[in-house]
C-alpha cells in the first residue's frame, strides 16, 4: 500500500487563493479534497501553525506538528522506513530541502499538483 504524506503548508501555499487569511480553512479544504481520492493509499496530512486543530476524516489522518511541519514529516518518514514500510512512501511537497531530507530514507517525492490541481 502506498503512503502519501502531504506537506499541507507547502501544498496550500502553492495556490494564491487567499489561504493566508484562513490557514485552517485552507487546510480543511485540502483535507476534504484528499478524502475524495480513490482508496488504496494511506494519506497523512501534516499541518502546522494556524492549521493545528484540523481534524482527521475517513481516508485522511491529520498529524499536527508540534513545531516545524518539515521536521514532523521527516520523523514520520523515518518511522515508516524503520518499520520497513518505506518503499511505498511518497511525500508531497515542493520544498527542495525537505525533498532531500526524506529521500535519504528512501521516500519518493511528488509536487503539489499531485493533490492540488490548481497548484
C-alpha positions as CSV (number, residue, x, y, z in Angstrom):
1,X,0.0,0.0,0.0
2,X,1.3,3.4,-0.9
3,X,1.5,6.0,1.9
4,X,1.1,9.6,0.9
5,X,2.5,12.2,3.4
6,X,1.3,15.7,2.4
7,X,3.1,18.9,3.5
8,X,-0.1,20.9,4.0
9,X,1.5,24.3,4.3
10,X,3.6,23.9,1.2
11,X,0.7,22.5,-0.9
12,X,-1.8,25.1,0.3
13,X,0.8,27.8,-0.3
14,X,1.2,26.8,-3.9
15,X,-2.0,28.4,-4.9
16,X,-2.6,32.2,-4.4
17,X,-6.3,31.8,-3.4
18,X,-6.3,33.8,-0.2
19,X,-5.2,30.9,2.0
20,X,-3.2,33.3,4.2
21,X,-6.5,34.8,5.5
22,X,-7.7,31.4,6.7
23,X,-4.9,28.8,7.0
24,X,-7.1,26.4,8.9
25,X,-9.9,26.6,6.4
26,X,-7.4,26.1,3.5
27,X,-6.0,23.0,5.3
28,X,-9.5,21.7,5.8
29,X,-10.4,22.2,2.1
30,X,-7.2,20.3,1.1
31,X,-8.0,17.5,3.6
32,X,-11.5,17.2,2.1
33,X,-10.1,17.1,-1.4
34,X,-7.7,14.3,-0.3
35,X,-10.5,12.4,1.3
36,X,-12.2,12.2,-2.2
37,X,-9.2,10.4,-3.7
38,X,-9.6,6.7,-4.7
39,X,-9.0,4.2,-1.9
40,X,-5.8,2.2,-1.9
41,X,-3.4,4.6,-0.3
42,X,-2.9,5.8,3.3
43,X,-3.0,9.6,3.4
44,X,-1.3,11.6,6.2
45,X,-1.8,15.4,6.1
46,X,0.8,17.2,8.2
47,X,-0.4,20.6,9.4
48,X,1.4,23.2,11.5
49,X,0.9,26.7,13.0
50,X,-2.6,28.1,12.5
51,X,-3.8,24.9,10.8
52,X,-3.3,22.9,14.0
53,X,-6.7,21.7,15.2
54,X,-7.8,20.4,11.8
55,X,-9.4,17.0,12.5
56,X,-8.9,13.7,10.7
57,X,-11.7,12.4,8.5
58,X,-12.2,8.9,7.0
59,X,-9.4,8.4,4.5
60,X,-7.1,11.2,5.8
61,X,-5.2,11.2,9.1
62,X,-4.2,14.7,10.1
63,X,-1.0,14.9,12.0
64,X,-0.4,18.3,13.8
65,X,3.3,19.0,14.0
66,X,4.2,20.3,17.5
67,X,6.8,22.5,15.8
68,X,8.1,22.5,12.3
69,X,6.0,20.6,9.8
70,X,9.1,19.7,7.8
71,X,10.7,18.1,10.9
72,X,7.5,16.2,11.6
73,X,7.4,14.9,8.1
74,X,11.0,13.6,8.3
75,X,10.1,11.9,11.7
76,X,7.1,10.2,10.0
77,X,9.2,9.1,7.0
78,X,12.0,7.8,9.3
79,X,9.4,5.8,11.4
80,X,7.9,4.2,8.3
81,X,11.4,3.4,6.9
82,X,12.4,1.9,10.3
83,X,9.4,-0.4,10.2
84,X,10.3,-1.5,6.7
85,X,7.3,0.4,5.1
86,X,9.5,3.0,3.3
87,X,9.2,1.5,-0.2
88,X,5.7,2.9,-0.8
89,X,6.3,6.3,0.7
90,X,5.5,9.4,-1.3
91,X,6.0,12.9,0.2
92,X,4.0,15.7,-1.5
93,X,5.9,19.0,-1.3
94,X,7.8,21.4,-3.5
95,X,10.3,22.2,-0.7
96,X,13.7,21.2,-2.0
97,X,15.4,20.8,1.4
98,X,12.6,18.6,2.6
99,X,12.8,16.5,-0.5
100,X,16.5,15.9,0.1
101,X,15.8,15.0,3.7
102,X,13.1,12.4,3.0
103,X,14.9,10.9,0.1
104,X,17.7,9.9,2.5
105,X,15.1,7.5,4.0
106,X,14.0,6.1,0.6
107,X,10.9,8.2,0.1
108,X,9.8,9.3,-3.3
109,X,8.6,12.9,-3.8
110,X,5.8,14.5,-5.8
111,X,4.8,18.1,-6.3
112,X,1.7,19.9,-5.1
113,X,-0.2,19.4,-8.3
114,X,-0.3,15.7,-7.5
115,X,-3.0,16.6,-4.9
116,X,-3.9,20.2,-5.6
117,X,-4.6,20.6,-9.3
118,X,-4.5,24.3,-9.3
119,X,-1.1,24.3,-7.6
